[in-house]
């Protein structure tokens, strides 16, 4: 079975959807400020430690930590992270970049996450 999740070179991470079920890869930026996981069932999620932007107000539907990262699933649009865990701790370290760009290559939805900005498309 071919690998379906891939890290793109030049400041981008692409989600190639059809990853083997249960497969997950954890990675971080060289500064260890952004940590991500990419996998078949979850899509991709990136958390950030230090940033200068402010997330939107926490919705009542989120009972745990809010707004410390972004996620995009295989079928949906990108959204803010609501989770009680973290994706930091990956042993794989990307080359230097000013942030991470993650995209679902099938529907074009994704996000850009950096110290100075967080946005989805």
SERO-610604 format. One record per atom (N, C-alpha, C): residue in three letters; atom name; x negated, z negated, y. Coordinates in Angstrom, 3 decimals. Atoms other than C-alpha are relative to their C-alpha. Last residue first. Example, Ala and Ser with C-alpha at 12.3 -4.5 7.8 and 13.67 -1.06 7.14 Angstrom:
REM SERO-610604
{"ser", "N", {0.820, 0.060, -1.190}}
{"ser", "CA", {-13.670, -7.140, -1.060}}
{"ser", "C", {0.770, -0.730, 1.090}}
{"ala", "N", {-0.890, 0.000, -1.190}}
{"ala", "CA", {-12.300, -7.800, -4.500}}
{"ala", "C", {-0.900, 0.000, 1.200}}
END
This chain:
REM SERO-610604
{"unk", "N", {-0.540, -1.347, -0.258}}
{"unk", "CA", {8.807, -3.740, 28.475}}
{"unk", "C", {0.795, 0.478, -1.195}}
{"unk", "N", {-0.382, -0.779, 1.188}}
{"unk", "CA", {7.654, -7.344, 28.728}}
{"unk", "C", {0.593, 1.321, 0.428}}
{"unk", "N", {-1.183, -0.847, -0.170}}
{"unk", "CA", {5.768, -9.298, 31.344}}
{"unk", "C", {0.278, 0.760, -1.293}}
{"unk", "N", {-0.688, -0.104, 1.288}}
{"unk", "CA", {3.250, -12.101, 31.659}}
{"unk", "C", {1.241, 0.849, 0.247}}
{"unk", "N", {-1.327, -0.621, 0.102}}
{"unk", "CA", {0.745, -12.112, 34.488}}
{"unk", "C", {0.509, -0.027, -1.430}}
{"unk", "N", {-0.668, -0.233, -1.290}}
{"unk", "CA", {-2.389, -13.803, 35.871}}
{"unk", "C", {1.407, 0.576, -0.114}}
{"unk", "N", {0.025, 1.207, -0.828}}
{"unk", "CA", {-3.829, -15.410, 32.710}}
{"unk", "C", {0.820, 0.180, 1.283}}
{"unk", "N", {1.315, 0.288, -0.568}}
{"unk", "CA", {-2.772, -12.424, 30.610}}
{"unk", "C", {0.112, -1.260, 0.850}}
{"unk", "N", {0.201, 1.420, -0.261}}
{"unk", "CA", {0.108, -11.288, 28.414}}
{"unk", "C", {-1.430, -0.218, 0.465}}
{"unk", "N", {1.372, 0.173, -0.460}}
{"unk", "CA", {1.497, -7.767, 28.241}}
{"unk", "C", {-0.130, -1.466, 0.390}}
{"unk", "N", {0.328, 0.876, -1.115}}
{"unk", "CA", {4.655, -7.193, 26.236}}
{"unk", "C", {-1.474, 0.084, 0.344}}
{"unk", "N", {1.196, 0.809, 0.148}}
{"unk", "CA", {6.456, -4.953, 23.782}}
{"unk", "C", {-0.233, -0.881, 1.200}}
{"unk", "N", {-0.088, 1.320, -0.631}}
{"unk", "CA", {9.278, -2.519, 23.210}}
{"unk", "C", {-1.290, -0.780, -0.241}}
{"unk", "N", {0.635, 0.055, -1.313}}
{"unk", "CA", {8.439, 1.130, 22.449}}
{"unk", "C", {0.083, -1.332, 0.714}}
{"unk", "N", {-1.033, 0.005, -1.045}}
{"unk", "CA", {10.969, 1.471, 19.601}}
{"unk", "C", {-0.576, -0.131, 1.409}}
{"unk", "N", {-1.223, -0.725, 0.368}}
{"unk", "CA", {8.755, 2.540, 16.715}}
{"unk", "C", {1.041, 0.027, 1.113}}
{"unk", "N", {0.200, -1.442, -0.131}}
{"unk", "CA", {5.329, 1.613, 18.084}}
{"unk", "C", {1.229, 0.806, -0.393}}
{"unk", "N", {-0.646, -0.491, 1.199}}
{"unk", "CA", {6.336, -1.993, 18.692}}
{"unk", "C", {-0.053, 1.523, 0.118}}
{"unk", "N", {-1.125, -0.932, -0.063}}
{"unk", "CA", {3.882, -2.967, 21.386}}
{"unk", "C", {0.501, 0.343, -1.386}}
{"unk", "N", {-0.558, -0.180, 1.331}}
{"unk", "CA", {1.408, -5.743, 22.130}}
{"unk", "C", {1.225, 0.887, 0.104}}
{"unk", "N", {-1.189, -0.850, -0.075}}
{"unk", "CA", {-0.858, -5.804, 25.174}}
{"unk", "C", {0.461, 0.241, -1.424}}
{"unk", "N", {-0.402, -0.644, 1.240}}
{"unk", "CA", {-3.353, -8.653, 25.374}}
{"unk", "C", {1.264, 0.801, 0.260}}
{"unk", "N", {-1.308, 0.386, 0.494}}
{"unk", "CA", {-5.262, -9.926, 28.378}}
{"unk", "C", {0.278, 0.743, -1.293}}
{"unk", "N", {-0.651, 0.818, -1.030}}
{"unk", "CA", {-8.314, -9.284, 30.482}}
{"unk", "C", {1.386, -0.453, -0.409}}
{"unk", "N", {-1.104, -0.680, -0.670}}
{"unk", "CA", {-10.330, -8.067, 27.510}}
{"unk", "C", {0.625, -0.940, 1.007}}
{"unk", "N", {-0.442, 0.477, -1.303}}
{"unk", "CA", {-13.516, -8.989, 25.656}}
{"unk", "C", {1.097, 0.887, 0.566}}
{"unk", "N", {0.984, -0.265, -1.041}}
{"unk", "CA", {-13.676, -7.970, 21.996}}
{"unk", "C", {0.567, -0.424, 1.344}}
{"unk", "N", {0.022, -1.352, -0.543}}
{"unk", "CA", {-11.198, -9.633, 19.669}}
{"unk", "C", {-1.166, 0.169, 0.960}}
{"unk", "N", {0.083, -0.005, -1.461}}
{"unk", "CA", {-11.921, -12.824, 17.754}}
{"unk", "C", {-0.131, 1.454, 0.462}}
{"unk", "N", {0.352, -1.315, -0.512}}
{"unk", "CA", {-10.783, -13.250, 14.123}}
{"unk", "C", {0.031, -0.032, 1.524}}
{"unk", "N", {1.449, -0.154, 0.087}}
{"unk", "CA", {-10.838, -16.891, 13.017}}
{"unk", "C", {-0.472, 1.340, 0.547}}
{"unk", "N", {0.437, -1.162, 0.765}}
{"unk", "CA", {-7.286, -17.537, 14.186}}
{"unk", "C", {-1.515, 0.147, 0.034}}
{"unk", "N", {0.778, 0.388, 1.164}}
{"unk", "CA", {-6.725, -21.084, 15.387}}
{"unk", "C", {-0.447, 1.161, -0.855}}
{"unk", "N", {1.437, 0.129, -0.221}}
{"unk", "CA", {-3.976, -20.577, 17.942}}
{"unk", "C", {-0.690, -0.414, -1.296}}
{"unk", "N", {0.677, -1.021, 0.812}}
{"unk", "CA", {-0.537, -19.443, 16.745}}
{"unk", "C", {-1.502, 0.003, 0.268}}
{"unk", "N", {0.909, -0.860, -0.737}}
{"unk", "CA", {1.205, -22.599, 17.937}}
{"unk", "C", {-0.584, 1.037, -0.943}}
{"unk", "N", {1.310, -0.162, 0.626}}
{"unk", "CA", {4.134, -24.753, 16.840}}
{"unk", "C", {-0.874, 0.888, 0.878}}
{"unk", "N", {0.633, 1.310, 0.056}}
{"unk", "CA", {7.343, -26.174, 18.297}}
{"unk", "C", {-1.365, 0.054, -0.661}}
{"unk", "N", {0.515, 0.452, 1.295}}
{"unk", "CA", {8.657, -22.798, 19.326}}
{"unk", "C", {-0.640, -1.377, 0.117}}
{"unk", "N", {-0.621, 1.318, 0.117}}
{"unk", "CA", {10.567, -20.933, 22.035}}
{"unk", "C", {-0.422, -0.504, -1.368}}
{"unk", "N", {0.120, 0.812, 1.208}}
{"unk", "CA", {8.456, -17.903, 22.935}}
{"unk", "C", {0.701, -1.341, 0.206}}
{"unk", "N", {0.821, 1.200, -0.144}}
{"unk", "CA", {9.668, -15.621, 25.705}}
{"unk", "C", {-0.004, -0.777, -1.302}}
{"unk", "N", {-0.658, 1.154, -0.612}}
{"unk", "CA", {11.107, -12.241, 24.707}}
{"unk", "C", {-0.990, -1.157, 0.100}}
{"unk", "N", {0.888, 1.134, -0.250}}
{"unk", "CA", {10.129, -8.738, 23.644}}
{"unk", "C", {0.775, -1.120, 0.679}}
{"unk", "N", {0.759, -0.114, -1.244}}
{"unk", "CA", {12.887, -6.455, 22.359}}
{"unk", "C", {-0.910, -1.214, 0.135}}
{"unk", "N", {-0.531, 0.454, -1.269}}
{"unk", "CA", {14.136, -6.268, 18.829}}
{"unk", "C", {-0.879, 0.296, 1.190}}
{"unk", "N", {-1.176, -0.745, -0.433}}
{"unk", "CA", {13.589, -4.368, 15.615}}
{"unk", "C", {0.469, -0.345, 1.409}}
{"unk", "N", {-0.013, -1.370, 0.496}}
{"unk", "CA", {10.136, -5.295, 14.374}}
{"unk", "C", {1.168, 0.815, 0.529}}
{"unk", "N", {-0.268, -0.144, 1.427}}
{"unk", "CA", {9.913, -8.372, 16.538}}
{"unk", "C", {0.025, 1.473, -0.395}}
{"unk", "N", {-0.831, -1.185, 0.214}}
{"unk", "CA", {8.281, -8.947, 19.911}}
{"unk", "C", {0.143, 0.164, -1.506}}
{"unk", "N", {-0.103, -0.507, 1.354}}
{"unk", "CA", {6.884, -12.264, 21.100}}
{"unk", "C", {0.837, 1.270, -0.014}}
{"unk", "N", {-0.993, -1.050, 0.199}}
{"unk", "CA", {5.707, -13.823, 24.337}}
{"unk", "C", {-0.041, 0.483, -1.440}}
{"unk", "N", {0.426, -1.248, 0.617}}
{"unk", "CA", {3.866, -16.994, 25.260}}
{"unk", "C", {1.144, 0.974, -0.120}}
{"unk", "N", {1.462, 0.019, 0.070}}
{"unk", "CA", {3.996, -20.493, 26.714}}
{"unk", "C", {-0.547, 1.251, -0.685}}
{"unk", "N", {0.650, -0.802, -1.016}}
{"unk", "CA", {7.609, -20.160, 27.876}}
{"unk", "C", {-1.506, 0.036, 0.000}}
{"unk", "N", {-0.525, -1.248, -0.545}}
{"unk", "CA", {9.289, -22.956, 25.980}}
{"unk", "C", {-0.981, 0.691, 0.951}}
{"unk", "N", {0.820, -0.496, -1.112}}
{"unk", "CA", {8.489, -25.933, 23.756}}
{"unk", "C", {0.410, 1.413, 0.394}}
{"unk", "N", {1.419, 0.348, 0.098}}
{"unk", "CA", {11.356, -27.228, 21.578}}
{"unk", "C", {-0.757, 0.560, 1.209}}
{"unk", "N", {0.173, 1.442, 0.145}}
{"unk", "CA", {15.196, -27.346, 21.678}}
{"unk", "C", {-1.458, -0.463, -0.051}}
{"unk", "N", {1.352, 0.260, 0.490}}
{"unk", "CA", {15.614, -23.833, 23.117}}
{"unk", "C", {-0.247, -1.508, -0.082}}
{"unk", "N", {0.097, -0.378, 1.409}}
{"unk", "CA", {19.324, -22.924, 23.390}}
{"unk", "C", {-1.386, -0.248, -0.599}}
{"unk", "N", {-0.512, 1.105, 0.809}}
{"unk", "CA", {19.610, -24.852, 26.666}}
{"unk", "C", {-0.139, 0.281, -1.488}}
{"unk", "N", {-1.436, -0.055, 0.313}}
{"unk", "CA", {17.414, -22.211, 28.267}}
{"unk", "C", {0.420, -1.189, -0.853}}
{"unk", "N", {-0.252, 0.170, 1.431}}
{"unk", "CA", {14.052, -23.185, 29.784}}
{"unk", "C", {1.497, 0.050, -0.277}}
{"unk", "N", {-0.485, 1.318, 0.428}}
{"unk", "CA", {13.745, -21.854, 33.324}}
{"unk", "C", {0.307, -0.018, -1.499}}
{"unk", "N", {-1.345, 0.292, -0.489}}
{"unk", "CA", {11.754, -18.617, 33.655}}
{"unk", "C", {0.444, -1.384, -0.474}}
{"unk", "N", {-1.055, -0.599, 0.826}}
{"unk", "CA", {8.032, -18.760, 32.992}}
{"unk", "C", {1.368, -0.289, 0.611}}
{"unk", "N", {-1.008, 0.991, 0.372}}
{"unk", "CA", {5.630, -19.499, 35.866}}
{"unk", "C", {1.063, 0.674, -0.856}}
{"unk", "N", {-1.395, -0.391, -0.156}}
{"unk", "CA", {2.445, -17.497, 36.337}}
{"unk", "C", {0.924, -1.129, -0.471}}
{"unk", "N", {-0.388, 0.263, -1.387}}
{"unk", "CA", {-1.103, -18.823, 36.849}}
{"unk", "C", {1.459, 0.350, 0.268}}
{"unk", "N", {-0.541, -1.153, -0.713}}
{"unk", "CA", {-2.061, -19.154, 33.201}}
{"unk", "C", {0.430, -0.408, 1.400}}
{"unk", "N", {0.068, 0.136, -1.458}}
{"unk", "CA", {-3.956, -21.413, 30.814}}
{"unk", "C", {0.497, 1.284, 0.656}}
{"unk", "N", {0.274, 1.380, -0.402}}
{"unk", "CA", {-3.182, -21.907, 27.112}}
{"unk", "C", {0.061, -0.177, 1.514}}
{"unk", "N", {1.064, 0.083, -1.002}}
{"unk", "CA", {-1.507, -18.635, 26.106}}
{"unk", "C", {-0.153, -1.452, 0.438}}
{"unk", "N", {-0.103, 1.207, -0.814}}
{"unk", "CA", {0.545, -17.880, 22.992}}
{"unk", "C", {-1.174, -0.019, 0.970}}
{"unk", "N", {1.217, 0.464, -0.659}}
{"unk", "CA", {0.943, -14.424, 21.438}}
{"unk", "C", {0.317, -1.205, 0.862}}
{"unk", "N", {-0.214, 1.094, -0.958}}
{"unk", "CA", {3.563, -13.394, 18.900}}
{"unk", "C", {-1.350, -0.390, 0.567}}
{"unk", "N", {1.213, 0.551, -0.608}}
{"unk", "CA", {3.751, -10.194, 16.877}}
{"unk", "C", {0.395, -1.065, 1.019}}
{"unk", "N", {0.392, -0.870, -1.106}}
{"unk", "CA", {6.311, -8.865, 14.423}}
{"unk", "C", {-1.309, -0.509, 0.555}}
{"unk", "N", {-0.133, 0.622, -1.308}}
{"unk", "CA", {7.552, -11.807, 12.398}}
{"unk", "C", {-0.243, 0.943, 1.161}}
{"unk", "N", {-1.331, 0.552, -0.243}}
{"unk", "CA", {8.309, -10.251, 9.019}}
{"unk", "C", {0.186, -0.523, 1.419}}
{"unk", "N", {-1.141, -0.804, 0.390}}
{"unk", "CA", {5.347, -7.888, 8.709}}
{"unk", "C", {1.365, -0.556, 0.362}}
{"unk", "N", {-0.375, -0.026, 1.402}}
{"unk", "CA", {2.688, -9.807, 10.577}}
{"unk", "C", {1.298, 0.719, -0.244}}
{"unk", "N", {-0.703, -1.260, 0.242}}
{"unk", "CA", {0.753, -10.184, 13.794}}
{"unk", "C", {0.310, 0.056, -1.478}}
{"unk", "N", {-0.210, -0.273, 1.409}}
{"unk", "CA", {-0.344, -13.584, 15.043}}
{"unk", "C", {0.785, 1.304, -0.082}}
{"unk", "N", {-1.108, -0.830, 0.472}}
{"unk", "CA", {-1.807, -14.226, 18.443}}
{"unk", "C", {0.085, -0.003, -1.518}}
{"unk", "N", {0.020, -0.061, 1.455}}
{"unk", "CA", {-3.984, -16.628, 20.416}}
{"unk", "C", {1.228, 0.748, -0.471}}
{"unk", "N", {-1.172, -0.642, 0.595}}
{"unk", "CA", {-4.746, -16.270, 24.110}}
{"unk", "C", {-0.211, 0.064, -1.508}}
{"unk", "N", {-1.149, 0.321, -0.837}}
{"unk", "CA", {-7.103, -18.603, 26.000}}
{"unk", "C", {1.290, 0.605, -0.551}}
{"unk", "N", {-0.907, 0.864, 0.769}}
{"unk", "CA", {-9.740, -18.552, 23.267}}
{"unk", "C", {1.180, -0.470, 0.843}}
{"unk", "N", {-0.088, 1.246, -0.760}}
{"unk", "CA", {-12.125, -17.035, 25.846}}
{"unk", "C", {0.819, -1.055, -0.736}}
{"unk", "N", {1.304, 0.688, -0.020}}
{"unk", "CA", {-13.073, -14.348, 23.297}}
{"unk", "C", {0.015, -1.322, 0.759}}
{"unk", "N", {0.876, -0.655, -0.956}}
{"unk", "CA", {-9.365, -13.485, 22.729}}
{"unk", "C", {-1.316, -0.777, 0.044}}
{"unk", "N", {0.064, 0.553, -1.346}}
{"unk", "CA", {-7.771, -14.824, 19.587}}
{"unk", "C", {-0.870, 0.875, 0.888}}
{"unk", "N", {1.189, -0.343, -0.776}}
{"unk", "CA", {-6.655, -13.620, 16.157}}
{"unk", "C", {0.090, -0.605, 1.385}}
{"unk", "N", {0.132, 0.814, -1.195}}
{"unk", "CA", {-4.228, -14.443, 13.342}}
{"unk", "C", {-1.281, 0.407, 0.716}}
{"unk", "N", {1.371, 0.071, -0.491}}
{"unk", "CA", {-3.269, -11.820, 10.774}}
{"unk", "C", {0.009, -0.783, 1.296}}
{"unk", "N", {0.150, 0.455, -1.382}}
{"unk", "CA", {-0.080, -12.099, 8.731}}
{"unk", "C", {-1.479, -0.077, 0.339}}
{"unk", "N", {1.368, -0.141, -0.515}}
{"unk", "CA", {1.115, -10.421, 5.531}}
{"unk", "C", {-0.047, -0.448, 1.454}}
{"unk", "N", {0.757, 1.239, 0.021}}
{"unk", "CA", {4.394, -11.865, 4.226}}
{"unk", "C", {-1.410, 0.093, 0.548}}
{"unk", "N", {-0.758, 1.234, -0.186}}
{"unk", "CA", {5.940, -8.509, 3.405}}
{"unk", "C", {-0.909, -1.214, -0.112}}
{"unk", "N", {-0.408, 0.601, 1.263}}
{"unk", "CA", {3.439, -5.660, 3.701}}
{"unk", "C", {0.679, -1.341, 0.248}}
{"unk", "N", {1.045, 0.829, 0.605}}
{"unk", "CA", {3.420, -4.296, 7.231}}
{"unk", "C", {0.490, -0.573, -1.311}}
{"unk", "N", {-0.277, -0.097, 1.396}}
{"unk", "CA", {5.943, -1.597, 7.944}}
{"unk", "C", {-1.067, -0.791, -0.715}}
{"unk", "N", {-0.993, 0.752, 0.760}}
{"unk", "CA", {5.745, -1.695, 11.700}}
{"unk", "C", {0.091, 0.268, -1.448}}
{"unk", "N", {-0.433, -1.134, 0.809}}
{"unk", "CA", {2.626, -0.585, 13.400}}
{"unk", "C", {0.885, -0.572, -1.076}}
{"unk", "N", {-0.714, 0.439, 1.199}}
{"unk", "CA", {2.275, -3.284, 16.045}}
{"unk", "C", {0.512, 1.244, -0.711}}
{"unk", "N", {-1.193, -0.782, 0.349}}
{"unk", "CA", {-0.340, -2.183, 18.530}}
{"unk", "C", {0.608, -0.549, -1.276}}
{"unk", "N", {-0.289, 0.311, 1.381}}
{"unk", "CA", {-2.784, -4.544, 20.218}}
{"unk", "C", {1.277, 0.732, -0.338}}
{"unk", "N", {-1.382, -0.130, 0.469}}
{"unk", "CA", {-4.320, -3.293, 23.390}}
{"unk", "C", {0.106, -0.427, -1.452}}
{"unk", "N", {-0.930, 0.956, -0.601}}
{"unk", "CA", {-7.372, -3.932, 25.558}}
{"unk", "C", {1.427, 0.107, -0.474}}
{"unk", "N", {-0.048, 0.168, -1.430}}
{"unk", "CA", {-9.316, -0.838, 24.441}}
{"unk", "C", {1.173, -0.858, 0.505}}
{"unk", "N", {1.223, 0.333, -0.723}}
{"unk", "CA", {-9.489, -1.048, 20.632}}
{"unk", "C", {0.289, -0.247, 1.456}}
{"unk", "N", {0.555, -1.151, -0.703}}
{"unk", "CA", {-6.115, -1.151, 18.884}}
{"unk", "C", {-1.229, -0.449, 0.756}}
{"unk", "N", {0.457, 0.382, -1.329}}
{"unk", "CA", {-5.448, -3.891, 16.384}}
{"unk", "C", {-0.590, 1.236, 0.632}}
{"unk", "N", {1.337, -0.421, -0.416}}
{"unk", "CA", {-3.408, -2.729, 13.432}}
{"unk", "C", {-0.314, -0.504, 1.390}}
{"unk", "N", {0.239, 0.634, -1.277}}
{"unk", "CA", {-0.441, -3.846, 11.358}}
{"unk", "C", {-1.419, 0.366, 0.417}}
{"unk", "N", {-0.942, -0.480, -0.993}}
{"unk", "CA", {0.669, -1.435, 8.654}}
{"unk", "C", {-0.092, -0.725, 1.319}}
{"unk", "N", {-0.128, 1.070, -0.991}}
{"unk", "CA", {-2.079, -1.646, 6.095}}
{"unk", "C", {0.866, 0.520, 1.131}}
{"unk", "N", {0.852, -0.086, -1.180}}
{"unk", "CA", {-1.451, 0.907, 3.384}}
{"unk", "C", {0.246, -1.156, 0.959}}
{"unk", "N", {-0.847, 0.000, -1.170}}
{"unk", "CA", {0.000, 0.000, 0.000}}
{"unk", "C", {-0.894, 0.000, 1.236}}
END
